[in-house]
Amino acid sequence: MNGRCFFFIVLLVVSCVNESSNQKKGKQIFEKNCSTCHGLKGSLQASGASDLTISKLNKQQLIQVIRDGRRSMGSYKGTLSDSQIDSVAKYVMGLRPKK
């Protein structure tokens, strides 16, 4: 195996580990802060919450809603870091059915 191939494999493995870690972090934050209204699967709709499994918002729009709030949902700007908000947005996108 040449050096380039080995480097690519290492990079791929590290990328997968980081993605899995980021997904886990997003899930933990979601369960702690969002599941009361959205439910563990994102579809509870308690207190006027949106069904996240059918949301059409893209990642940037989700980040904005999490950061600034929307309707009855408060802002998480002072509660979560930008990195945490990004992790939650990625996790929420994963709640949608796979096509």
FINU-896043 format. One record per residue: x, y, z negated of N, C-alpha, C in turn; residue in one letter. Coordinates in steps of 0.02 Angstrom, whole numbers, plus 50000, padded with zeros to 5 digits. Layout:
N
XYZXYZXYZa
...
***
This chain:
99
500434994150000500005000050000500455006150000m
500335010650047500755016550049500525021649996n
500925026749985500785031749934500145035649945g
500005037250007499395041050023498765037150006r
498755030850024498185026550010498085025849934c
498625024749899498585024149826498315030549794f
498565036249817498335042749791497595043649804f
497355041849863496645042349880496225038049834f
496445031849821496065027349777496035030149706i
496595032649681496605035649614496125041649611v
496155045849662495715051749664494985049649665l
494815044549703494135042049707493895039349639l
494305035649606494135032849540494035038449489v
494485043349487494425048949441493785052849455v
493625053849518493025057549538492405053849513s
492385047349521491805043449498491735043749422c
492285043349386492265043649313492015050549292v
492265055949323492045062649305491305063649320n
491055061049376490355061749395489915058049344e
490125052149325489745048249275489745051849208s
490305054649188490355058349126489915064549128s
489915068149184489515074149193488775072349190n
488575066749222487885064549222487665062849150q
488095059549113487945057749044487855064049001k
488295068949012488255075148974487595078748990k
487425079049054486795082149075486195078849044g
486205072249042485655068449013485585069948938k
486145070048903486125071348831485845078348817q
486065083248855485825090148845485085090548862i
484875087348916484175087248936483745084148882f
483955078348857483555074848805483495079148742e
484025082648725484015086848664483585093148673k
483635096448731483335103048739482715103348782n
482605098348825482085098948876481535093648871c
481695087948840481225082348842480585083448803s
480575088048756479965089248718479405091348765t
479555095548813479045097848861479045093948927c
479635092248951479685088849016479665081249010h
479765078548949479785071348940480455068448960g
480595062448939481245059348953481335058049028l
480795057149064480835055749136480685061949178k
480545067649145480445073949181479735075249204g
479265070849188478595071549216478045072649163s
478225074149101477735074749047477255080649056l
477515086349075477115092449087476765095049024q
477065094248966476785096948904476895104548901a
476445108148871476505115348862476595119148927s
476315116548982476375119949046477015118649084g
477415113849060478045112349094477935109249162a
478385110749208478345107849276478535100449276s
478265096849324478465089849335479115090149375d
479665088649343480315089249375480445083849428l
480045078449426480145073149475479895075149544t
479485080449548479225082649613479445089749629i
479885092449588480145099249599480495099749666s
480395105249701480725106549765481305111449757k
481455113449696481995118249684482675115149700l
483105119049732483785116649743484195117749680n
484815115549681485235115949621485315123149596k
485445127749641485545134749621484905137649589q
484335135949617483695138249589483575135149520q
483745128749511483685125549446484135128949394l
484735130449414485205133949370484905140549347i
484615144249394484315150749377483735149849328q
483305144949339482745143749293482995141749224v
483475137349221483745135249156484065141149120i
484455145049157484805150749128484325156249106r
483845158049149483425163949136482725162349109d
482515156149114481835154349093481335155549149g
480715153149137480185153849187479525152249153r
479025156349165478365155649134478455154649059r
478215149049031478245148048959478925145348936s
479365143748982480025141148964480505146848949m
480815146548892481295151648872481965150948908g
482385155848900483045155948929483535151748888s
483995148448922484525144648888485195148048897y
485195154248921485815158048933486245158448870k
485965159948814486345160648753486455154148716g
486125148848738486165142348704486645137548738t
486635137448804487045132848842487575136548883l
488155133548890488685136548931488505135549005s
488855139049049488745138249121488865131049142d
489365127949114489515120949130488955116249107s
488675117549049488125113449024487505114449067q
487365120549086486785121949129486875118449196i
487475118549224487615115049286487495107549278d
487715104749223487615097549210486875095749206s
486485100049173485765098749167485435099249235v
485625104249275485335104949342485475098749385a
486085096249382486255090149419485845084249394k
485775083749328485385078249300484655078749322y
484365084649320483675085649341483575083549414v
484055085249456483995083249526483985075649533m
484315072249488484325064949488483685061749464g
483235065749434482595063049411482105062149469l
482245065249525481815064549584481875057549613r
481325055049640481355048349672481865048349729p
482215042749736482705041949789482325040849855k
482565044049907482225043349972482535037950013k
***
